[in-house]
Amino acid sequence: MTIVSSAQPWWEAATIYQIYPRSFADADGDGVGDLNGIADRLDYLVDLGIDTIWISPIFPSPMADFGYDVADYTGIDPRFGTLADFDALLAKAHARGLRILLDFVPNHSSDQHAWFRQSRSSRDDPKRDWYIWRDPAQGGGPPNNWISDFGGPAWTYDAATGQYYSRAFLPEQPDLNWRNPAVRAAMLDAMRFWFDRGVDGFRLDVLWHIVKHAGFPDNPLNPDYHPGMGEMHRVHQLHSTDQPEVHAIAAEMRDLADRYGAVLVGEIYLPVPRLMTYYGTADMPGVHLPFNFQLIEAQWNAAELAERITDYEAALPPGGWPNWVLGNHDRPRIATRVGPVQARVAALLLLTLRGTPTLYQGDELGLPDARIPTDRVQDPRELREPGLGLGRDPVRTPLPWDAAGGFTTGEPWLPIDPAHLPLNVAAQADDPASMLALYRRLLALRRATPALATGAIDTVTASGDVLRYDRSDGTTRYRILLNLGDTPVPVDTAGAILTTDPSGTADPHLLRPAEGVILKVS
């Protein structure tokens, strides 16, 4: 299925919902979520009001990093189902007006991928140069001082061939050599395989990592490093990430996606000026949406949020469409970062800013980070650098569908935190004061209101604890007022059409503590 593009790209008005498939819904009772589980819950997503699903990796994998170690870019891991199951899910989603994005992992494969098994078999193998191999440093040891994002050297020694291979993450995740035209062709062919099946786009994992400096110089030391930051921060990743050659590769991916009317979303953790380069140029377009993590990284106060929104909007290149993210499968949940009451305000912020928003599963329920017993830890990052708060298991636990869990009939791969059970879908579905009800109202309003979906943004200001901005489509104007503090603020809120307050009714004379409202002003 190829979706024909219109004058306004479909993804500008879209709302993306990230599914972590291991933890969304388990249809076969083995404790791991699967494609049929997603298919069974599509009506929940339609009722929620989203229109695009991003599914974290479902390709065959040894699961050293839970799917981000891909052993076959054109298959489905049996834990999740079959290719036929995927095709059925895609058809059911499209029939309901839902689009599907897959999570593509271009920086590295699994060490069990056939390409890497050939590459490490001999220095003379034709696929040797499909990965990044280097001789030991003079005197022995890794070729340079690059550090893995999971701690330790970013190199693994292969005794059989006497060289090190580059791996930005786990030893089981060798880095592909994107300077090799054959690698580029093979990976584009894999993307084409999924586009031909009807996939509507890709989220591109760690896109800024995929090209390394050709000379492999040492990275500069970070003078501000301290152990609590995680070992990767011992150095600045100047030479191991964000190389200029990545943009030509992104342009090739973009050209392919545009032929199918598909969208590319790039995972890129960089300061805003460098992030903007991933939109590309008029002559060499980049990805449609370089992920904007400003809301994840911001301190929760009106002044900082106003500054970040203003600076991000000002930095966008001509034609660049913004996007916003509150959380994902790698970072602490918004309800933990700002508290359950302010998480309601955050929902209104996310869904009324200009740009394409991405929701992470469970945030619509107000789930906080889960507590994981020490003996149940699964995340390799936590196991390699324990106790630093870098572990990702707390945001990856199964979604609670009912008071008993409802995720699986078996033993879930990660435990459901008992604190999550009262926040289950069934309990919230018919409660007008619930977080789920708030998200449904916000998403319905956004979809019905062009000014909120694709209109302009202006008058972004902070006054004390109150963040204010306007959205307009040239005909109708809406004002958003967010109280990020814990005291009421006298404000004229007459004409409010939505409030985050559980009562559902705004006070016309003040903004309550931790309340956000939408006013129709013209």
C-alpha positions in Angstrom: 0.0 0.0 0.0 1.5 3.3 -1.1 -0.2 6.4 0.4 -0.2 9.2 -2.1 1.1 12.4 -0.6 -1.0 15.6 -0.5 -0.1 19.3 -0.5 0.3 19.0 3.3 2.3 15.9 4.3 0.1 13.6 6.4 2.6 13.4 9.2 2.3 17.1 10.0 -1.1 16.7 11.5 -0.4 13.2 12.8 0.0 12.1 16.4 2.5 9.2 16.9 2.1 6.6 19.6 5.2 4.5 20.5 4.5 0.8 21.2 7.2 -1.1 23.0 6.0 -4.5 21.6 7.4 -6.7 24.4 5.2 -4.9 26.9 2.0 -3.8 25.0 -0.2 -6.9 24.8 0.6 -10.6 24.8 -1.8 -12.7 22.7 -0.2 -16.2 23.1 0.5 -16.2 26.8 4.3 -16.6 26.8 4.8 -13.4 28.8 6.1 -11.3 25.9 4.0 -8.9 23.9 3.5 -9.7 20.2 2.0 -8.5 16.9 -1.3 -10.3 17.5 -1.6 -8.6 20.8 -1.2 -5.2 19.1 -3.8 -6.2 16.5 -6.2 -7.1 19.3 -5.8 -3.7 20.8 -6.1 -1.5 17.7 -9.5 -0.2 18.7 -8.0 1.1 22.0 -5.6 3.2 19.9 -8.4 4.4 17.6 -10.5 5.4 20.7 -7.5 7.1 22.2 -7.3 9.3 19.1 -3.9 8.7 17.7 -3.4 8.0 14.0 0.2 6.7 13.7 1.9 3.8 15.5 5.7 3.5 15.9 6.6 -0.1 16.9 10.0 -0.6 18.5 12.1 -3.4 16.8 10.4 -6.6 15.9 13.1 -8.1 13.6 14.8 -11.4 14.4 17.3 -10.8 17.2 19.2 -12.7 20.0 17.7 -9.9 22.2 21.0 -8.9 23.8 19.6 -5.4 23.7 15.9 -6.5 23.3 15.7 -6.1 19.5 18.2 -3.3 18.9 20.6 -6.1 17.9 19.1 -7.1 14.5 20.0 -10.5 13.0 17.8 -10.1 9.9 16.5 -6.7 8.6 13.7 -8.3 6.5 12.1 -10.8 9.0 10.0 -10.9 12.1 11.3 -12.4 15.3 9.3 -15.5 16.3 8.7 -14.1 19.7 6.5 -11.4 18.1 4.9 -13.6 15.4 5.4 -14.1 11.7 5.6 -12.0 8.6 2.0 -13.1 7.9 1.0 -11.7 11.3 2.7 -8.5 10.5 0.9 -8.2 7.2 -2.4 -8.9 8.9 -1.6 -6.2 11.5 -0.7 -3.7 8.9 -3.9 -4.4 7.0 -6.1 -4.1 10.1 -4.3 -0.9 11.1 -4.8 0.7 7.6 -8.4 -0.3 7.6 -8.9 1.7 10.8 -7.0 4.7 9.5 -3.9 4.0 11.5 -0.4 4.2 9.9 2.5 2.1 11.1 6.2 3.1 11.5 8.9 0.5 12.1 12.0 1.0 14.2 15.0 0.6 11.8 18.5 0.2 13.4 21.1 1.4 10.9 24.1 1.9 13.1 24.8 -1.7 14.0 23.5 -5.2 13.6 23.6 -8.2 15.8 26.9 -10.2 16.0 24.7 -13.1 14.9 23.7 -11.4 11.6 25.0 -13.5 8.6 26.9 -10.4 7.4 28.9 -10.2 10.6 29.5 -13.9 10.8 31.1 -13.6 7.4 32.9 -10.4 8.2 34.7 -11.9 11.3 35.5 -15.2 9.6 38.5 -13.9 7.8 40.3 -10.6 7.0 39.9 -11.6 3.4 36.2 -12.3 3.4 34.3 -10.1 1.0 32.1 -8.8 3.8 35.1 -7.9 6.0 34.6 -4.2 5.1 30.9 -4.3 5.9 31.9 -3.6 9.5 34.6 -1.4 11.1 37.8 -3.3 11.8 41.0 -1.7 13.1 44.4 -2.9 14.3 45.3 -2.6 18.0 46.9 0.6 19.1 50.6 0.8 19.1 51.6 -1.2 22.1 48.3 -3.0 22.2 44.8 -2.3 23.3 41.8 -0.6 21.6 42.6 1.6 18.6 41.5 4.8 20.4 39.8 6.1 23.5 36.2 5.9 22.3 33.7 4.7 24.9 30.6 2.7 24.4 27.3 4.3 25.4 26.9 1.3 27.7 30.3 1.8 29.3 33.7 0.4 28.6 35.7 0.7 25.3 33.7 1.1 22.1 35.9 -1.7 20.7 35.9 -5.5 21.0 39.0 -7.6 20.2 38.5 -10.6 17.9 41.4 -13.0 18.6 40.8 -15.1 15.5 41.6 -12.3 13.2 43.8 -10.1 15.4 41.7 -6.9 15.1 39.2 -4.9 17.0 35.7 -4.1 15.7 33.8 -0.9 16.5 30.6 -1.2 18.6 29.0 1.9 20.0 26.9 -0.2 22.4 27.2 -3.9 23.4 29.9 -6.3 22.1 27.0 -8.1 20.5 26.2 -5.0 18.4 29.0 -4.4 15.9 28.8 -1.1 14.0 28.1 -1.3 10.3 30.5 0.5 7.9 28.3 3.0 6.2 31.3 4.3 4.1 31.0 1.0 2.2 28.6 1.5 -0.8 27.5 -2.1 -0.6 26.3 -1.6 3.0 24.3 1.4 2.0 22.7 -0.5 -0.9 21.8 -3.4 1.3 20.3 -1.3 4.0 18.3 0.7 1.6 17.1 -2.5 0.0 15.9 -3.6 3.5 14.0 -0.4 3.9 12.5 -0.8 0.4 11.3 -4.3 1.4 9.1 -2.9 4.2 7.9 0.1 2.1 6.8 -2.4 -0.6 4.7 -4.2 2.1 3.0 -1.0 3.0 4.9 0.4 6.0 4.3 4.1 6.3 7.8 5.1 7.6 10.6 4.5 9.9 12.0 5.7 13.2 15.8 5.6 12.6 17.7 4.5 15.7 20.7 6.6 16.7 21.0 8.2 13.3 23.7 10.5 14.4 26.0 7.6 15.3 26.1 5.8 11.9 29.3 7.4 10.5 32.6 7.6 12.3 35.6 9.9 11.6 37.6 8.2 8.8 40.9 8.7 10.8 39.6 7.4 14.1 41.3 10.0 16.3 40.8 10.0 20.1 37.7 11.8 21.4 38.5 14.9 23.6 38.2 14.3 27.3 35.3 15.8 29.2 36.6 18.0 31.9 33.2 18.0 33.6 32.9 14.3 33.9 31.9 12.6 37.2 31.1 8.9 37.7 27.4 9.5 38.3 27.0 10.6 34.7 27.8 7.2 33.2 31.1 6.2 31.7 30.2 7.2 28.1 30.5 10.9 29.3 34.2 10.5 30.1 34.7 11.9 26.5 32.9 14.2 24.1 31.8 12.1 21.2 33.3 14.5 18.7 34.7 11.9 16.3 32.6 8.9 16.9 29.2 10.6 16.1 27.6 13.3 14.0 30.0 13.2 11.1 29.2 15.4 8.0 29.0 12.3 5.8 25.8 11.2 7.6 23.7 13.8 5.7 24.3 12.3 2.3 23.1 9.0 3.7 20.0 10.6 5.3 19.3 12.2 1.9 19.3 8.8 0.2 16.9 7.4 2.8 14.7 10.5 2.4 14.6 10.1 -1.4 13.5 6.5 -1.0 10.8 7.4 1.6 9.4 10.3 -0.5 8.8 7.9 -3.3 6.4 6.0 -1.0 4.8 9.1 0.7 6.4 7.8 3.9 8.0 9.6 6.8 11.4 9.3 8.4 11.9 10.2 12.1 15.5 10.4 13.2 16.6 9.6 16.8 19.2 12.3 17.4 20.4 13.5 20.8 22.2 16.7 19.9 22.1 20.4 20.8 19.4 22.2 18.8 21.8 23.9 16.2 23.3 20.5 15.3 19.9 18.8 15.4 18.6 21.2 12.8 21.2 20.1 10.2 19.4 16.7 10.1 16.5 18.4 8.3 19.0 18.7 5.4 18.9 21.5 2.8 16.8 22.3 -0.2 19.4 20.5 -2.4 19.9 17.6 -0.1 16.8 17.0 2.2 17.3 15.0 5.4 14.8 13.2 7.6 11.4 14.7 7.9 11.4 14.8 11.7 14.7 14.9 13.6 13.4 13.9 17.1 13.2 16.9 19.4 13.9 15.9 23.0 13.7 19.4 24.5 10.7 18.5 26.7 12.5 15.5 28.1 15.6 17.4 28.9 14.1 20.6 30.3 13.7 21.7 33.8 10.0 21.9 34.6 9.5 25.7 35.0 7.8 28.2 32.8 10.9 30.3 32.0 13.0 27.4 30.7 10.1 25.9 28.7 9.3 29.3 27.1 13.0 29.7 26.2 13.3 26.2 24.8 10.1 26.5 22.7 11.1 29.9 21.4 14.7 28.9 20.6 13.6 25.7 18.9 11.0 27.4 16.7 13.5 30.1 15.8 16.2 27.5 14.8 13.9 25.6 12.4 15.1 25.8 8.8 12.7 27.0 6.1 10.0 24.3 5.6 11.2 22.4 8.7 8.2 21.0 10.6 8.6 20.8 14.4 8.0 17.8 16.6 7.8 17.2 20.4 8.3 14.2 22.7 7.6 13.8 26.4 9.0 10.3 26.9 10.2 7.1 25.3 11.5 3.6 26.1 14.9 5.0 27.2 14.1 7.9 29.5 12.2 8.3 32.8 8.5 8.8 32.5 7.0 12.2 32.7 4.8 11.3 35.7 8.0 10.5 37.6 9.9 13.6 36.4 7.2 16.1 37.2 4.7 14.3 39.4 1.3 12.9 38.6 -0.5 16.3 38.8 1.9 18.2 36.6 1.9 15.2 34.2 -1.6 16.4 33.2 -0.3 19.8 32.4 2.5 18.2 30.4 -0.1 16.3 28.3 -1.8 19.6 27.4 1.6 21.1 26.5 2.6 18.2 24.3 -0.7 18.2 22.4 -1.0 21.9 21.9 2.5 22.9 20.8 3.1 23.4 17.0 4.4 20.2 15.5 4.0 16.4 15.4 3.8 15.0 19.0 4.9 11.5 20.0 3.3 9.7 23.0 5.0 6.8 24.7 2.7 3.9 25.7 1.5 4.2 29.3 2.0 7.9 29.6 -1.7 8.3 28.6 -2.4 6.4 31.9 -0.1 8.5 34.0 2.2 5.6 34.8 5.3 6.4 36.8 8.5 4.6 36.5 8.1 1.0 37.8 10.0 -0.4 40.7 12.1 -3.4 39.5 13.3 -6.0 42.0 17.0 -6.5 41.8 16.6 -10.1 40.7 14.3 -9.2 37.9 16.5 -6.6 36.2 16.8 -7.3 32.4 18.3 -4.1 30.9 22.0 -4.6 29.9 22.7 -0.9 30.6 21.6 -1.3 34.2 23.5 -4.6 34.5 26.7 -3.0 33.1 26.5 0.3 35.2 24.3 -0.5 38.1 23.0 2.0 40.6 23.4 5.2 38.4 19.7 5.5 37.4 20.5 4.7 33.8 18.5 1.5 33.6 15.5 1.4 31.2 13.5 -1.4 32.7 11.4 1.0 34.8 9.8 2.5 31.7 9.4 -0.8 29.8 7.1 -2.9 32.0 3.9 -4.3 30.7 0.9 -2.1 30.2 -1.8 -2.8 32.8 -5.1 -3.4 30.9 -7.2 -4.3 34.0 -6.9 -4.7 37.7 -5.3 -8.1 37.4 -2.8 -6.8 34.8 -4.5 -8.2 31.7 -1.3 -8.1 29.7 -0.7 -11.9 29.6 -2.1 -15.2 30.8 1.5 -16.2 31.6 4.4 -14.8 33.6 5.3 -11.3 32.2 8.9 -10.9 31.0 9.2 -7.9 33.4 7.0 -7.6 36.5 4.0 -5.2 36.6 4.5 -2.8 39.4 1.6 -3.1 41.9 1.4 0.7 41.9 0.5 0.5 38.2 -2.5 -1.7 38.7 -5.0 1.0 39.9 -4.0 3.0 36.9 -5.2 0.3 34.5 -7.0 1.0 31.2 -10.3 -0.5 32.3 -10.4 1.5 35.5 -9.7 4.8 33.6 -11.8 4.2 30.5 -15.1 5.3 32.0 -13.7 7.8 34.5 -14.1 11.4 33.1 -11.5 12.6 35.7 -8.8 10.1 34.6 -5.6 10.8 32.8 -6.8 8.6 29.9 -10.0 10.6 29.6 -7.9 13.8 29.5 -5.7 12.4 26.7 -8.8 11.4 24.8 -10.3 14.9 25.1 -7.1 16.5 24.1 -6.5 14.3 21.1 -10.1 14.7 19.9 -9.8 18.5 20.2 -6.5 18.5 18.4 -7.9 16.4 15.5 -11.0 18.6 15.2 -9.2 21.9 15.4 -6.8 23.0 12.6 -5.3 25.8 14.6 -4.1 23.3 17.3 -3.1 20.6 14.8 -1.1 22.6 12.2 -1.6 26.3 13.0 1.0 28.9 13.9 2.3 29.5 17.4 3.1 32.9 18.8 3.2 34.9 22.0 5.2 32.4 23.9 5.9 34.0 27.3 6.5 33.1 30.9 5.2 35.0 33.8 6.1 33.6 37.1 4.9 30.0 37.0 2.6 30.5 34.1 3.6 29.5 30.5 1.4 31.1 27.8 1.3 30.8 24.0 -1.3 31.2 21.2 -2.2 28.9 18.3 -4.0 30.2 15.3 -4.9 29.1 11.8 -5.5 32.7 10.6 -9.2 32.6 11.4 -9.5 31.2 14.9 -7.1 31.8 17.8 -6.6 29.7 20.9 -4.7 30.6 24.0 -2.9 28.0 26.2 -2.2 28.8 29.8 -0.2 26.4 31.9 0.5 26.8 35.7 3.7 24.9 36.4 3.6 26.0 40.0 1.8 24.9 43.2 -0.1 28.1 43.9 -3.2 29.6 42.2 -2.6 32.5 39.8 -5.3 35.2 39.2 -5.9 34.9 35.5 -9.0 35.6 33.3 -9.9 32.1 32.0 -13.4 32.9 30.9 -14.1 31.0 27.7 -12.0 28.0 28.6 -12.9 25.1 26.4 -10.7 22.5 28.2 -9.0 22.2 31.5 -6.6 19.6 32.9 -8.3 19.9 36.3 -10.1 16.6 37.1 -13.3 18.5 37.8 -13.5 19.3 34.1 -14.5 22.9 34.8 -12.2 25.9 34.8 -12.5 28.7 37.4 -13.1 31.9 35.3 -10.9 34.0 37.6 -7.8 32.0 38.3 -5.5 29.2 37.2 -5.4 26.5 39.8 -2.1 25.0 40.9 -0.8 22.6 38.3 -3.7 23.4 35.9 -3.6 24.0 32.2 -6.4 25.5 30.1 -7.2 26.2 26.5 -9.1 29.3 25.8 -10.8 30.3 22.5 -10.0 34.0 22.2 -11.2 34.8 18.7 
